[in-house]
């Protein structure tokens, strides 16, 4: 895997009313591996402001961490069969969120890494949604991004 990669993220939420929402994005990112952990770093534009948010994703077997710094600030921890709480800090106020990761899978190939996370999301101790995140990290020249084909 090269340092310069494409990151494709597909997020899916099923809320208490069984409504479905889907978010997809593809962005340039930097990738590296250190001490058996994989890291992906990218900037995210925030709607309505010129301030970017720096995103750092750290993952390995059965765990994923997402740190956002900038317009919003949060450190989210996804560990299989564990629940974590964190404050999601926004310019409009803080939100207490709970993350209960049910299943985390990773496929590591020569030029592509795929990570899938199934989790339950709570806000202020109240169930909000069952969620799924699918990520594909691929060398810029490898084509990849097959998670959007489904």
Secondary structure, DSSP 8 states (H G I E B T S, - for coil): --SEEEEEEEEEEEETT--EEEEEEEEEEEEEEETTEEEEEEEEE-TTSS-EEEEEEEEETTEEEEEEESSSBEEEEEETTEEEEEEEEETTEEEEEEEEEEEEEEEE-SSEEEEEEEEEEEETTEEEEEEEEEEEEEETTS---GGGT-
